């Protein structure tokens, strides 16, 4: 079986190991632009030994941002600095990935350090927010406008244009964010999607928007680029989106050229009791990998080298994605290599620390 530090090749892209930096919002952008913070933050994880470094979620349009300080890729002007970031990630041995997102009804909120609650135009926010249906996320959130058919087409086009810009900037992995209660998840989940047209009701209708985006995006990407999709494998709520639907969706996405399912969970409604424990979402990645026959990424309270290695060695997933642990320790991969008895990854400049 493979192990955590065995390289993996998918299409024409080779990762030096199975460790990925999960997309994590930095709340450090102005008008969606990347800057020196993003460069240092992301390049540090490449120096630290990760095989894949994702940016935070990049909004496909201004009103798709979670907060006014989120990264964006809705303009060609965003490309120039992102190219610098990709160059640095590549230079230090990792593959650069871009996650494309739209927050939908969860958009226009303050960054966590300012409370995280919805903000309006007086606080750099915007109205309206949009969703599959006119159902607010919570009593504190504004009621979203349900997207029209014309609006849905605009969203599809925005994802395609964002993917083109991502490829132009040099990102080799492009991930569509359809998890955590954001716009595409709001179409997938029957808890939110109450539409009565071709985008609501049946499973086939609820996945239609994501399917159309994937079809269009895959069409513009050559084998030099990988297409990932992040999903919430379950809403953790009765009568919501669940693992069986996730497996069926993953089978469909594989047939359309998706390379990896990044398997997370939750986020569609507030106040859900999620049974948090180390690796609590790994079983979803394992089932999707086995039953949909597609490569998967496991994420969720993965913190220990032995834990990450066990996930790979036992075939539960093909890649592990770490989030907060890599905020705490950008050099986690280097330490894990030493602990697991693999060749050191330290740059020469840090040899004295070995």
C-alpha positions as CSV (number, residue, x, y, z in Angstrom):
1,X,0.0,0.0,0.0
2,X,1.0,3.6,-0.5
3,X,2.2,5.7,2.5
4,X,2.0,9.3,3.4
5,X,5.3,10.3,1.8
6,X,4.9,8.3,-1.4
7,X,4.5,10.5,-4.5
8,X,1.2,10.4,-6.3
9,X,0.6,11.2,-10.0
10,X,-2.9,12.2,-11.3
11,X,-3.1,13.0,-15.0
12,X,0.1,15.0,-15.7
13,X,0.5,16.4,-12.1
14,X,2.8,14.7,-9.6
15,X,2.6,15.5,-5.9
16,X,5.8,14.8,-3.9
17,X,3.7,13.4,-1.0
18,X,0.1,12.9,0.1
19,X,-0.1,16.0,2.4
20,X,-2.2,19.0,1.3
21,X,-2.8,22.4,2.8
22,X,-6.6,22.7,3.1
23,X,-8.1,26.0,1.9
24,X,-8.3,28.4,4.9
25,X,-9.6,32.0,4.8
26,X,-7.1,34.6,5.8
27,X,-9.4,37.7,5.8
28,X,-6.5,39.8,4.5
29,X,-7.6,41.0,1.0
30,X,-8.8,44.3,-0.3
31,X,-11.2,44.1,-3.2
32,X,-10.2,40.4,-3.6
33,X,-6.5,41.0,-4.3
34,X,-3.8,38.7,-3.0
35,X,-0.9,40.4,-1.3
36,X,2.4,39.8,0.6
37,X,0.6,38.1,3.4
38,X,-0.8,35.4,1.1
39,X,2.6,35.0,-0.5
40,X,4.4,34.4,2.7
41,X,1.6,32.3,4.3
42,X,1.3,29.9,1.3
43,X,5.0,29.7,0.3
44,X,5.8,28.9,3.9
45,X,3.7,25.7,3.7
46,X,5.5,24.7,0.5
47,X,8.9,25.3,2.3
48,X,7.4,23.3,5.1
49,X,7.1,20.2,2.9
50,X,3.4,19.9,1.9
51,X,2.8,18.3,-1.5
52,X,-0.2,20.5,-2.4
53,X,-0.9,24.0,-1.2
54,X,-4.4,25.4,-1.7
55,X,-5.3,29.1,-1.5
56,X,-8.2,30.1,0.6
57,X,-11.6,30.0,-1.1
58,X,-11.4,32.6,-4.0
59,X,-14.8,34.2,-4.8
60,X,-15.9,34.0,-8.4
61,X,-17.7,37.4,-8.1
62,X,-17.7,40.2,-5.5
63,X,-21.0,39.2,-3.8
64,X,-19.7,35.6,-3.5
65,X,-17.3,36.5,-0.8
66,X,-17.9,35.2,2.7
67,X,-16.5,38.5,4.1
68,X,-15.4,41.7,2.5
69,X,-11.8,40.7,3.2
70,X,-11.9,37.4,1.2
71,X,-9.7,36.5,-1.8
72,X,-11.2,36.9,-5.2
73,X,-10.6,35.8,-8.8
74,X,-13.5,37.6,-10.6
75,X,-11.1,40.0,-12.4
76,X,-8.1,39.6,-14.7
77,X,-6.4,42.1,-12.5
78,X,-6.3,39.5,-9.7
79,X,-4.0,37.2,-11.8
80,X,-0.7,39.1,-11.6
81,X,-0.1,38.7,-7.9
82,X,-1.5,35.1,-7.9
83,X,1.2,34.3,-10.5
84,X,3.9,35.3,-8.0
85,X,2.3,33.0,-5.4
86,X,2.2,30.1,-7.7
87,X,5.8,30.7,-8.7
88,X,6.9,30.6,-5.1
89,X,4.9,27.4,-4.3
90,X,6.3,25.7,-7.3
91,X,9.9,26.8,-6.5
92,X,9.8,25.1,-3.1
93,X,8.5,21.8,-4.4
94,X,4.7,21.9,-3.9
95,X,1.8,22.0,-6.3
96,X,-0.4,25.1,-6.2
97,X,-4.2,24.8,-6.0
98,X,-7.0,27.3,-6.2
99,X,-10.4,26.8,-4.7
100,X,-13.3,28.6,-6.5
101,X,-16.2,29.5,-4.3
102,X,-19.5,31.4,-3.9
103,X,-20.9,31.9,-0.4
104,X,-24.5,32.3,-1.5
105,X,-26.7,33.1,1.5
106,X,-23.7,32.9,3.8
107,X,-22.1,35.9,2.1
108,X,-21.5,39.4,3.4
109,X,-20.4,38.6,7.0
110,X,-17.8,40.2,9.1
111,X,-14.5,38.4,9.5
112,X,-14.3,36.3,12.7
113,X,-12.2,38.9,14.6
114,X,-15.1,41.3,14.1
115,X,-17.7,38.9,15.3
116,X,-18.6,37.1,12.0
117,X,-22.2,38.4,11.9
118,X,-23.9,39.6,8.7
119,X,-22.9,43.1,7.6
120,X,-24.6,45.5,5.2
121,X,-23.4,48.3,2.9
122,X,-22.6,50.5,5.9
123,X,-20.0,48.0,7.0
124,X,-18.5,47.1,3.6
125,X,-21.1,44.4,3.0
126,X,-23.6,44.1,0.2
127,X,-27.2,43.3,-0.5
128,X,-28.9,41.2,-1.8
129,X,-27.3,37.9,-1.1
130,X,-28.4,35.0,-3.2
131,X,-29.3,31.3,-2.8
132,X,-31.2,28.4,-4.4
133,X,-34.3,29.5,-2.5
134,X,-35.4,32.5,-0.4
135,X,-34.6,30.9,2.9
136,X,-32.1,32.7,5.3
137,X,-29.3,30.9,6.9
138,X,-30.4,32.0,10.4
139,X,-32.6,34.6,12.0
140,X,-29.6,37.0,12.0
141,X,-29.0,36.6,8.3
142,X,-30.9,38.5,5.5
143,X,-33.4,36.6,3.4
144,X,-31.6,35.8,0.1
145,X,-33.0,36.2,-3.3
146,X,-33.6,32.9,-5.1
147,X,-31.5,32.8,-8.3
148,X,-33.4,33.1,-11.5
149,X,-32.6,30.9,-14.5
150,X,-30.7,33.8,-16.0
151,X,-28.8,34.3,-12.7
152,X,-27.9,30.6,-12.6
153,X,-26.3,30.9,-16.0
154,X,-24.3,33.9,-14.8
155,X,-23.0,31.8,-11.9
156,X,-22.0,29.0,-14.3
157,X,-20.2,31.5,-16.5
158,X,-18.5,33.1,-13.5
159,X,-17.1,29.8,-12.4
160,X,-15.8,29.0,-15.9
161,X,-14.1,32.4,-16.2
162,X,-12.6,32.0,-12.7
163,X,-11.2,28.6,-13.7
164,X,-9.7,30.1,-16.8
165,X,-8.0,32.8,-14.7
166,X,-6.8,30.2,-12.2
167,X,-5.1,28.2,-15.1
168,X,-3.7,31.4,-16.5
169,X,-2.1,32.2,-13.1
170,X,-0.5,28.7,-13.1
171,X,-2.5,26.8,-10.6
172,X,-2.4,23.1,-11.5
173,X,-5.3,22.0,-9.2
174,X,-8.6,23.8,-9.5
175,X,-11.2,22.9,-6.9
176,X,-14.9,23.8,-7.0
177,X,-16.3,24.4,-3.5
178,X,-19.6,22.7,-3.2
179,X,-19.5,22.2,0.6
180,X,-19.9,23.9,4.0
181,X,-23.3,25.4,3.3
182,X,-22.1,27.7,0.5
183,X,-24.0,28.4,-2.8
184,X,-23.5,25.1,-4.6
185,X,-24.3,23.1,-1.4
186,X,-27.4,25.2,-1.1
187,X,-28.5,23.7,-4.4
188,X,-27.5,20.2,-3.4
189,X,-29.3,20.0,0.0
190,X,-33.0,19.5,0.2
191,X,-32.9,21.4,3.5
192,X,-32.4,24.7,1.5
193,X,-33.3,23.9,-2.1
194,X,-37.1,24.3,-2.3
195,X,-37.2,25.2,-6.0
196,X,-39.9,23.8,-8.2
197,X,-38.0,24.2,-11.5
198,X,-35.3,22.1,-13.2
199,X,-32.9,23.0,-10.4
200,X,-34.9,21.7,-7.5
201,X,-36.8,18.7,-6.2
202,X,-35.2,15.5,-7.4
203,X,-31.6,14.4,-6.9
204,X,-30.9,14.9,-10.6
205,X,-32.3,18.5,-10.4
206,X,-30.5,19.5,-7.3
207,X,-27.1,18.4,-8.6
208,X,-27.7,20.0,-12.0
209,X,-26.0,23.3,-11.3
210,X,-22.8,21.6,-10.0
211,X,-22.9,19.2,-12.9
212,X,-23.1,22.0,-15.5
213,X,-20.2,23.9,-13.9
214,X,-18.1,20.8,-13.8
215,X,-18.9,20.0,-17.5
216,X,-18.0,23.5,-18.6
217,X,-14.8,23.8,-16.4
218,X,-13.5,20.4,-17.4
219,X,-14.0,21.2,-21.0
220,X,-11.5,24.2,-20.8
221,X,-8.8,22.3,-18.9
222,X,-6.2,20.0,-20.4
223,X,-4.6,17.1,-18.7
224,X,-2.1,19.5,-17.2
225,X,-4.8,20.5,-14.8
226,X,-6.7,18.6,-12.1
227,X,-10.3,19.2,-11.3
228,X,-11.3,18.6,-7.7
229,X,-14.7,19.1,-6.0
230,X,-15.1,19.7,-2.3
231,X,-18.4,18.4,-1.0
232,X,-20.1,18.1,2.4
233,X,-20.7,14.3,2.5
234,X,-23.5,14.7,4.9
235,X,-25.6,17.6,6.5
236,X,-25.7,15.6,9.7
237,X,-29.5,16.2,9.7
238,X,-32.3,13.8,8.9
239,X,-33.8,14.4,5.5
240,X,-30.8,16.4,4.4
241,X,-27.9,15.7,2.0
242,X,-26.3,12.4,3.0
243,X,-23.5,10.0,2.2
244,X,-25.6,7.9,-0.2
245,X,-26.3,11.0,-2.3
246,X,-22.6,12.0,-2.0
247,X,-21.6,8.6,-3.5
248,X,-24.1,8.9,-6.3
249,X,-22.9,12.5,-7.0
250,X,-19.3,11.4,-6.9
251,X,-19.9,8.6,-9.5
252,X,-21.5,11.2,-11.8
253,X,-18.6,13.7,-11.3
254,X,-16.1,11.0,-12.1
255,X,-17.8,10.4,-15.4
256,X,-17.4,14.1,-16.1
257,X,-13.7,14.2,-15.5
258,X,-13.4,15.2,-11.9
259,X,-10.2,13.8,-10.5
260,X,-10.6,14.0,-6.7
261,X,-13.5,14.3,-4.3
262,X,-12.4,16.4,-1.3
263,X,-14.7,15.0,1.4
264,X,-15.8,17.3,4.2
265,X,-19.2,17.6,5.9
266,X,-21.8,20.0,7.5
267,X,-22.3,23.7,7.3
268,X,-25.7,23.9,5.7
269,X,-27.7,25.0,8.7
270,X,-26.6,26.3,12.1
271,X,-26.8,24.5,15.4
272,X,-26.2,21.0,14.2
273,X,-24.6,18.5,16.6
274,X,-21.6,17.1,14.8
275,X,-19.8,14.3,16.6
276,X,-16.3,15.8,16.5
277,X,-13.4,13.5,17.1
278,X,-10.0,12.9,15.4
279,X,-10.6,11.9,11.8
280,X,-14.3,12.1,12.2
281,X,-14.9,12.6,8.4
282,X,-12.5,10.0,7.1
283,X,-15.1,7.3,6.8
284,X,-16.9,9.4,4.2
285,X,-13.7,9.7,2.1
286,X,-13.3,6.0,2.5
287,X,-16.8,5.1,1.3
288,X,-16.7,7.5,-1.6
289,X,-13.3,6.1,-2.7
290,X,-14.5,2.5,-2.5
291,X,-18.1,2.8,-3.8
292,X,-17.7,5.6,-6.4
293,X,-14.2,4.4,-7.4
294,X,-12.7,7.8,-7.4
295,X,-9.7,9.3,-5.6
296,X,-10.5,11.1,-2.4
297,X,-9.1,13.6,0.0
298,X,-9.7,13.2,3.7
299,X,-10.0,16.2,6.0
300,X,-11.1,16.9,9.6
301,X,-9.1,16.9,12.8
302,X,-6.2,15.2,11.2
303,X,-3.2,16.3,13.4
304,X,-0.8,13.4,14.0
305,X,1.7,11.9,11.5
306,X,0.7,8.3,12.5
307,X,-3.0,9.2,12.0
308,X,-2.4,10.7,8.6
309,X,-0.2,7.8,7.5
310,X,-2.7,5.2,8.6
311,X,-5.4,6.9,6.4
312,X,-3.2,6.5,3.4
313,X,-1.7,3.1,4.2
314,X,-5.2,1.5,4.8
315,X,-6.6,3.0,1.6
316,X,-9.2,5.3,3.3
317,X,-8.1,8.2,1.1
318,X,-5.4,9.1,-1.4
319,X,-4.5,12.5,0.1
320,X,-4.9,14.1,3.5
321,X,-5.7,17.7,3.9
322,X,-4.7,19.5,7.1
323,X,-6.0,22.9,8.2
324,X,-5.5,24.3,11.6
325,X,-2.6,22.0,12.3
326,X,-0.7,23.7,9.5
327,X,-1.5,27.1,10.8
328,X,0.0,26.1,14.1
329,X,3.0,24.4,12.5
330,X,3.9,25.2,8.8
331,X,6.7,22.6,9.0
332,X,4.4,19.7,10.0
333,X,5.3,17.7,6.9
334,X,9.0,18.0,7.7
335,X,8.5,16.8,11.3
336,X,6.2,14.0,10.2
337,X,8.8,12.7,7.7
338,X,11.4,12.5,10.5
339,X,8.9,10.9,12.9
340,X,7.8,8.3,10.3
341,X,11.3,7.5,9.2
342,X,11.3,9.0,5.7
343,X,13.9,11.1,4.0
344,X,14.0,14.6,5.5
345,X,12.3,17.5,3.6
346,X,14.1,20.3,5.3
347,X,15.5,23.0,3.0
348,X,19.3,23.2,3.2
349,X,19.0,26.6,5.0
350,X,17.4,24.7,8.0
351,X,19.7,21.8,8.2
352,X,21.2,22.9,11.5
353,X,17.8,22.5,13.1
354,X,17.6,18.8,12.1
